[in-house]
Amino acid sequence: MSKATDSDVREDGIIESVSGPVVTATDLDARMNDVVYVGHEGLMGEVIEIEGNLTTIQVYEETSGVSPGEPVESTGAPLSVDLGPGMLDSIYDGVQRPLDVLEEKMGSAFLDRGVDAPGIDLEQTWEFTPEVEEGDEVSNGSIVGTVPETESIDHKVMVPPDTLGEDETAEVVSIESGAFTVEETVAELDTGDEIQMRQEWPVREARPTVNKQTPTEPLTSGQRILDGLFPLAKGGTAAIPGPFGSGKTVAQQSLAKFADADIVVYIGCGERGNEMTEVIDDFPDLPDPQTGNPLMARTCLIANTSNMPVAARESCVYTGITIAEYYRDMGYDVALMADSTSRWAEAMREISSRLEEMPGEEGYPAYLAARLSEFYERAGYFENINGTEGSVSAIGAVSPPGGDFSEPVTQNTLRIVKTFWALDADLAERRHFPAINWDESYSLYRDQLDPWFKENVADDWPDQRQWAIDVLDEEGELQEIVQLVGKDALPEDQQLTLEVARFLKEAWLQQNALHDVDQYCPPEKTYHILGAIKTFNDEAFDALEAGVPVDEITDIDALPRLNRIGTTPDDEAEEFVEELEEEITEQLRALY
């Protein structure tokens, strides 16, 4: 958010007390959620409680040295973000201050307090191409032109959604192509309204839509366990809970790199600085697997690390979801990663305790579930007010202390999201990545996405997937017996089931994020790998029924090649699988 000018603010309050990020002021003429500037240094804050003449403010910067008696300035406007070309390929803090601009102002990577900058460059010019002509009718949200924001994305300049009345239209009386800054007028309406490339929107208010639709297309991730067993829809919601070291951040980053979304908004919410440094260092150099352009050309990063003020952590998820909604309004599919919502909830807990509110479970505020719901509800597949369709898919990592999924943030998230990818420390210790537990995870989108998979991948996709689920379930039950009596005490058919399940886990569910080929697996290849394992299963049980011992079945030469399908180039995988299936069939049938 850009700092208000002197004419926008009024020095009409006095600090009464300071408690960490929470400041109380008297005689402040402000409303709930208004942005204020606190103290002589002008620290940005937001009104969170008003009681009589006492106003409580959460400050988004460190408050050490701020004293009672210092002034408070009110802007009279809620916390808003600057929306317009230039947000992609940018790295912001939790209140949309561009970190590279702040570093340039400060001359170092350490930021002084009270420093501010607009969310988008107000001086840069953009080449505007009109999409409408003089005399055309437009309404709220109408696309009036486009701007090449990056190599990958055309930015669509829209009439702000609050310009005209509901169902009201206006005539374009002036519009022209050319180079403009974001604050210059690119079109004029007969109502007197002037359209610019820049919009402002309050972060805590969802942008308007016509209706929310049932998503029917998957957000393909390139991760076999996700696309194959627990798919997420475009416009869906997902949670990735897991203990420390189980791979939450790597899973989020893999989704950011490979998910087939048009735009990625990555929110590092209270994560360790070294993890965000890795993201900030890696993403600008990564090629986009979809376009070959830099990945940052379709990515917006919000970096709010654990050493940053706790209040800014509370606002960063709202900043991210508002940016995501803006690109959704253009008709894009947006994937939003929040890493992690637990740190966001902890920020709420700290501020709530300083407000002396009645605590709920484990000290979290009673409104924890409501805030989580508000966030995830803003995701979805929408028909926009300009007639386009777009989606926001929200994927939130959860960091339960000690890996305890019964804690409040995980439990409240589970009640809201429809896809649950449970990370498992035991799998991570065994170097099985992604360390997603196939027994605890689920997706409620399977049935509505099956028609897409049948049409675009294979007609028997649901049957193959159900077979894999049944084998893994049976293997889980058998492992309990194996722990007691050993594998050799099982009947041969159950021993063979364990072998088939081993290939499912090693060749299909396991994936190497550091391998150039295996780090991304298209749905077609996911299906072919599963099909090869199913072929081995069917032929192996036929051989078993014919009297061939399990040891001979699992000792055929072709079998180890199942583990090499994942690292086979995508364009060669189908042929590789066909040849492998033929070899497996020939070698097993030769045994009887």
FENMO-V205804 format. One record per helix or strand of 3 or more residues. SS is the DSSP state (@ for helix, = for strand). FROM is the first residue (numbers start at 1). TO is the last residue. If there is no record, write none. Layout:
BEGIN
((SS,FROM,TO) (SS,FROM,TO))
END
This chain:
BEGIN
((@,6,8) (=,10,19) (=,22,26) (=,34,38) (=,43,51) (=,54,59) (=,71,78) (=,80,83) (=,90,92) (@,99,106) (=,126,130) (=,137,139) (=,143,148) (=,154,158) (=,169,175) (=,178,180) (=,185,189) (=,194,196) (=,199,202) (=,211,213) (@,224,228) (=,237,241) (@,248,258) (=,263,269) (@,273,283) (@,295,298) (=,299,304) (@,310,329) (=,333,339) (@,341,354) (@,361,363) (@,368,377) (=,380,383) (=,389,398) (@,401,403) (@,408,414) (@,425,429) (@,446,456) (@,461,485) (@,487,489) (@,492,509) (@,523,545) (@,550,553) (@,559,564) (@,570,589))
END
